[in-house]
Amino acid sequence: MTTFSREFARSLPKAELHVHLEGSVDPATMLALSQSHGVTPPSDTEDGIRQWLKFDGFPSFLERYFFVCGLLRSGEDFKTITESYLMAAHQQGCVHVEFHVSASYHIVESGSDWSEILQGVVAGCDQAEADFGISSLLLPDLSPHLGADAAHKALDVVLADPHPRITGIGMGGPADNWRTEDFGSAFRRARNAGLHCVSHAGEHGPAWEVDHAIDEFGAERIQHGIGAVTDPATLARLVDQGIACDVCPASNVALAAVPSLEAHPLPEMLAAGVTVTLGSDDPPLFSTNLLNEYEHAWNLAGLSEEGLAELAENSLVESFAAPERVEEWLT
């Protein structure tokens, strides 16, 4: 196997389909936001912030994630973080990004003004497209831990404020109540409004989550999906129905979904013929970026440059970008 070439990976036009906007905030931006809002940051230096972001267990991860969310208080804040991440993605060879945005958190939990948030995010997308030519779309996420009624409440607000950059909705969070509460009706409403549907599934849980997301939510892509390897029938279904999994190896290790990078099931998914795209999930929190994820895939699956290029091509084809733009990137 030849040595991974970061420059080759960077040169590949690619999309990132699994990254959370609120989890993309880098240390420099955290410091700037803290100063802007009079909040005492975890550290006065970027290196100190990086050390603080290295959490120990899921509660510690949530503590850091919600600290960052608490720094996002205005449309201008959302413009700043959107533009900042898109610049970083552009520098890694991304031509398209689909951001998960935590609609349930902002609308239901924090009671924020979704319209102002949306305007800020869109302004950041527009500015980055003007500056770097990078395309971007939005996937407002529903949170199952708040219950189905809250999911509908968040969706009500999202549907009442449509925008061309909102391409679909997602589902993020634990699947503990998927079988006892009706989240499928929210996804049906979204589809009837012309939106795509994706869902986290099979991250920490087994294959049934992936099947449930497809059957009940109409998921067109699965975020993570690594639990599918626990059932050959689910793996075969992903292949037969052409449903891609947006996989994030560094995230899976950091959150103990797998015991180590060497134990990650990405090679098994690729060997089964599952269409895989790579994402960084919450990159500063997992000490990663998209090029790191391509290197992880290279090492895990023993990829050639052709195999790496196939992953990049998958990300473009499986995106919700306009077909003419996809064709342009592919050629």
C-alpha positions as CSV (number, residue, x, y, z in Angstrom):
1,M,0.0,0.0,0.0
2,T,1.4,3.4,-0.9
3,T,1.5,6.3,1.5
4,F,-1.6,8.4,2.0
5,S,-1.2,11.7,0.1
6,R,-3.0,14.6,1.8
7,E,-2.5,16.7,-1.3
8,F,-4.2,14.0,-3.5
9,A,-7.1,13.8,-1.1
10,R,-7.4,17.6,-1.0
11,S,-7.4,17.7,-4.9
12,L,-10.5,15.5,-5.1
13,P,-13.7,17.5,-5.4
14,K,-15.9,16.3,-2.6
15,A,-18.9,17.0,-0.5
16,E,-19.3,16.7,3.3
17,L,-22.8,15.4,4.1
18,H,-22.4,14.8,7.8
19,V,-21.3,17.8,9.8
20,H,-23.2,19.6,12.6
21,L,-23.0,23.4,12.3
22,E,-23.1,23.9,16.1
23,G,-20.3,21.3,16.5
24,S,-18.1,22.9,13.9
25,V,-17.0,25.9,15.9
26,D,-13.2,26.1,16.1
27,P,-11.2,27.4,19.1
28,A,-10.4,30.8,17.6
29,T,-14.1,31.4,16.9
30,M,-15.1,30.2,20.4
31,L,-12.7,32.7,21.9
32,A,-14.1,35.5,19.7
33,L,-17.7,34.6,20.6
34,S,-16.9,34.4,24.3
35,Q,-15.3,37.9,24.2
36,S,-18.2,39.3,22.2
37,H,-20.8,38.0,24.8
38,G,-18.8,38.6,28.0
39,V,-18.6,34.9,28.7
40,T,-15.6,33.5,30.5
41,P,-14.1,30.9,28.1
42,P,-12.7,27.5,29.3
43,S,-9.3,28.9,28.4
44,D,-7.7,32.1,27.2
45,T,-5.8,30.5,24.4
46,E,-6.6,28.4,21.4
47,D,-4.4,25.6,22.6
48,G,-6.1,25.6,25.9
49,I,-9.5,25.4,24.2
50,R,-8.3,22.5,22.1
51,Q,-7.3,20.7,25.3
52,W,-10.7,21.5,26.9
53,L,-12.5,20.1,23.9
54,K,-11.0,16.7,24.6
55,F,-13.9,15.2,26.5
56,D,-14.1,12.1,28.7
57,G,-17.3,10.3,28.1
58,F,-20.7,11.3,26.6
59,P,-21.8,13.6,29.4
60,S,-18.6,15.5,29.0
61,F,-19.1,15.7,25.3
62,L,-22.6,17.1,25.8
63,E,-21.3,19.7,28.3
64,R,-18.9,21.0,25.7
65,Y,-21.4,20.9,22.8
66,F,-24.0,22.9,24.8
67,F,-21.4,25.4,26.0
68,V,-20.7,26.2,22.3
69,C,-24.5,26.3,21.6
70,G,-24.8,28.9,24.4
71,L,-22.3,31.1,22.6
72,L,-24.6,31.4,19.6
73,R,-26.9,34.2,20.4
74,S,-27.5,36.2,17.2
75,G,-27.9,35.8,13.5
76,E,-24.5,37.4,13.1
77,D,-23.0,34.6,15.3
78,F,-24.5,32.0,13.0
79,K,-23.2,33.8,10.0
80,T,-19.7,33.8,11.5
81,I,-19.6,30.1,12.2
82,T,-21.2,29.1,8.9
83,E,-18.8,31.2,6.9
84,S,-15.8,30.0,9.0
85,Y,-16.5,26.3,8.5
86,L,-17.2,26.7,4.8
87,M,-13.8,28.4,4.4
88,A,-12.2,25.5,6.2
89,A,-14.1,23.0,4.1
90,H,-13.1,24.8,0.9
91,Q,-9.4,24.5,1.9
92,Q,-9.9,20.7,2.2
93,G,-11.2,20.4,-1.4
94,C,-14.9,20.5,-0.5
95,V,-17.2,21.9,-3.2
96,H,-20.4,21.2,-1.3
97,V,-21.5,20.9,2.4
98,E,-24.8,19.9,3.9
99,F,-25.0,21.2,7.4
100,H,-27.1,19.6,10.1
101,V,-28.6,22.4,12.2
102,S,-30.2,21.6,15.5
103,A,-33.7,22.9,15.0
104,S,-35.2,21.1,18.0
105,Y,-32.6,22.6,20.3
106,H,-33.0,26.2,19.1
107,I,-36.8,26.2,18.7
108,V,-37.9,24.0,21.5
109,E,-35.2,23.8,24.2
110,S,-33.7,27.3,24.0
111,G,-36.7,29.2,22.5
112,S,-34.5,31.1,20.1
113,D,-35.8,33.0,17.0
114,W,-35.5,30.4,14.2
115,S,-36.0,33.1,11.6
116,E,-33.0,35.0,12.8
117,I,-30.9,31.9,13.0
118,L,-31.8,30.9,9.5
119,Q,-31.1,34.4,8.1
120,G,-27.6,34.3,9.7
121,V,-26.8,30.8,8.4
122,V,-28.0,31.6,5.0
123,A,-26.0,34.9,5.0
124,G,-22.9,32.8,5.9
125,C,-23.6,30.3,3.1
126,D,-24.1,33.1,0.6
127,Q,-20.9,34.9,1.6
128,A,-18.9,31.7,1.4
129,E,-20.3,30.9,-2.0
130,A,-19.4,34.4,-3.3
131,D,-15.9,34.2,-1.8
132,F,-15.0,30.5,-2.5
133,G,-17.6,29.1,-4.9
134,I,-18.6,26.5,-2.3
135,S,-22.1,25.2,-2.4
136,S,-24.1,24.5,0.8
137,L,-27.5,23.3,2.0
138,L,-29.2,22.9,5.3
139,L,-30.7,19.9,7.1
140,P,-32.7,21.0,10.2
141,D,-32.5,18.2,12.8
142,L,-35.3,16.9,15.1
143,S,-34.3,15.5,18.5
144,P,-36.0,12.3,19.6
145,H,-35.2,12.8,23.3
146,L,-37.7,15.7,23.4
147,G,-40.5,13.5,22.1
148,A,-42.7,13.4,19.0
149,D,-44.8,16.4,19.9
150,A,-41.7,18.5,20.2
151,A,-40.4,17.2,16.9
152,H,-43.7,18.4,15.3
153,K,-43.4,21.8,17.0
154,A,-39.9,22.3,15.6
155,L,-41.0,21.1,12.2
156,D,-44.0,23.6,12.3
157,V,-41.5,26.5,12.6
158,V,-39.2,25.1,10.0
159,L,-42.0,24.6,7.5
160,A,-43.4,28.0,8.2
161,D,-40.1,29.7,7.2
162,P,-39.1,27.8,4.0
163,H,-35.9,28.7,2.2
164,P,-34.2,27.1,-0.9
165,R,-31.1,26.2,1.1
166,I,-33.3,24.0,3.4
167,T,-33.1,20.7,1.5
168,G,-34.4,18.2,4.0
169,I,-34.7,17.3,7.7
170,G,-32.8,14.9,9.8
171,M,-33.1,13.0,13.1
172,G,-30.3,13.1,15.6
173,G,-29.9,11.6,19.1
174,P,-30.7,8.3,20.9
175,A,-33.3,5.9,19.5
176,D,-34.7,4.9,22.9
177,N,-38.2,6.0,22.1
178,W,-38.4,5.4,18.3
179,R,-40.6,2.4,18.8
180,T,-43.0,4.0,21.3
181,E,-43.5,7.4,19.7
182,D,-44.6,8.3,16.2
183,F,-41.8,10.3,14.6
184,G,-42.6,9.0,11.2
185,S,-45.5,11.4,10.8
186,A,-43.1,14.3,11.1
187,F,-41.0,12.9,8.3
188,R,-44.1,12.3,6.2
189,R,-45.1,16.0,6.6
190,A,-41.6,17.0,5.6
191,R,-41.7,14.8,2.4
192,N,-45.1,16.2,1.6
193,A,-43.5,19.7,1.8
194,G,-40.9,18.6,-0.8
195,L,-38.0,18.0,1.6
196,H,-35.6,15.1,1.6
197,C,-35.2,12.9,4.7
198,V,-32.1,11.6,6.4
199,S,-31.5,10.1,9.9
200,H,-28.9,9.2,12.4
201,A,-29.2,5.5,13.0
202,G,-26.9,2.6,13.9
203,E,-24.3,4.8,15.6
204,H,-24.3,3.2,19.0
205,G,-27.3,1.0,18.3
206,P,-27.8,-2.2,16.2
207,A,-29.2,-2.8,12.7
208,W,-32.8,-2.4,13.6
209,E,-32.3,1.4,14.0
210,V,-31.2,1.5,10.3
211,D,-34.2,-0.5,9.2
212,H,-36.5,1.7,11.3
213,A,-35.1,4.9,9.8
214,I,-35.7,3.6,6.3
215,D,-39.2,2.2,7.0
216,E,-40.6,4.8,9.3
217,F,-38.7,8.0,8.4
218,G,-38.1,7.3,4.7
219,A,-34.4,8.0,5.2
220,E,-32.6,8.5,1.9
221,R,-29.2,8.5,3.7
222,I,-28.2,7.2,7.0
223,Q,-25.9,9.2,9.3
224,H,-23.3,6.7,10.7
225,G,-25.1,3.4,10.0
226,I,-22.2,1.3,11.3
227,G,-24.6,-0.8,13.3
228,A,-25.9,-2.3,10.0
229,V,-22.9,-4.8,10.1
230,T,-24.7,-6.6,12.9
231,D,-27.3,-7.9,10.5
232,P,-26.3,-9.2,7.0
233,A,-29.9,-8.5,5.8
234,T,-29.7,-4.9,6.7
235,L,-26.3,-4.6,5.0
236,A,-27.8,-6.2,1.9
237,R,-30.8,-3.8,2.1
238,L,-28.6,-0.8,2.1
239,V,-26.9,-2.1,-1.0
240,D,-30.0,-3.2,-2.8
241,Q,-31.9,0.1,-2.2
242,G,-28.8,2.2,-2.8
243,I,-29.0,4.0,0.5
244,A,-25.7,5.6,1.5
245,C,-24.2,5.8,4.9
246,D,-22.4,9.1,5.9
247,V,-19.7,7.6,8.1
248,C,-17.5,9.4,10.7
249,P,-14.7,7.1,12.0
250,A,-13.1,9.6,14.4
251,S,-16.5,10.4,15.9
252,N,-17.3,6.8,16.4
253,V,-14.0,6.2,18.3
254,A,-14.3,9.4,20.4
255,L,-17.9,8.5,21.5
256,A,-17.0,4.9,22.0
257,A,-19.4,3.6,19.4
258,V,-16.4,1.4,18.5
259,P,-13.6,0.4,20.8
260,S,-10.8,1.6,18.5
261,L,-10.1,2.9,15.0
262,E,-8.7,-0.5,14.1
263,A,-12.1,-2.1,15.1
264,H,-14.1,0.2,12.9
265,P,-16.5,-1.7,10.6
266,L,-15.9,0.6,7.6
267,P,-14.0,-2.1,5.7
268,E,-16.8,-4.5,6.2
269,M,-19.3,-2.0,4.9
270,L,-17.2,-1.3,1.8
271,A,-16.7,-5.0,1.2
272,A,-20.4,-5.6,1.3
273,G,-20.9,-2.9,-1.3
274,V,-22.5,-0.2,0.9
275,T,-22.2,3.3,-0.6
276,V,-20.2,5.2,1.9
277,T,-19.5,9.0,2.2
278,L,-17.2,10.4,4.9
279,G,-18.0,13.2,7.4
280,S,-16.3,14.8,10.3
281,D,-19.5,15.1,12.5
282,D,-18.3,17.7,15.1
283,P,-14.7,18.2,14.0
284,P,-13.2,20.3,16.8
285,L,-14.7,18.0,19.4
286,F,-13.2,14.9,17.8
287,S,-9.9,16.5,16.9
288,T,-10.4,15.8,13.3
289,N,-11.3,17.3,9.9
290,L,-12.5,15.8,6.6
291,L,-9.1,15.1,5.2
292,N,-8.3,13.2,8.4
293,E,-11.4,11.1,7.8
294,Y,-10.1,10.3,4.3
295,E,-6.8,9.2,5.8
296,H,-8.6,7.0,8.3
297,A,-10.6,5.3,5.5
298,W,-7.3,4.9,3.5
299,N,-5.6,3.1,6.4
300,L,-8.6,1.1,7.6
301,A,-9.7,-0.3,4.2
302,G,-6.3,-0.3,2.5
303,L,-7.6,1.9,-0.2
304,S,-5.9,2.9,-3.5
305,E,-6.1,6.4,-4.9
306,E,-9.0,5.1,-7.1
307,G,-10.8,3.9,-3.9
308,L,-10.3,7.3,-2.3
309,A,-11.6,9.0,-5.4
310,E,-14.7,6.7,-5.3
311,L,-15.5,7.9,-1.8
312,A,-15.3,11.5,-3.0
313,E,-17.5,10.7,-6.0
314,N,-20.0,9.0,-3.7
315,S,-20.3,12.2,-1.7
316,L,-21.1,14.2,-4.7
317,V,-23.6,11.8,-6.2
318,E,-25.4,11.2,-2.9
319,S,-25.7,14.9,-2.0
320,F,-28.9,16.8,-2.5
321,A,-27.2,19.4,-4.7
322,A,-28.8,20.2,-8.1
323,P,-27.9,17.5,-10.6
324,E,-26.3,20.0,-13.0
325,R,-23.9,21.1,-10.3
326,V,-23.1,17.5,-9.4
327,E,-22.3,16.7,-13.1
328,E,-20.1,19.8,-13.2
329,W,-18.1,18.6,-10.2
330,L,-17.8,15.1,-11.5
331,T,-16.4,16.2,-14.8
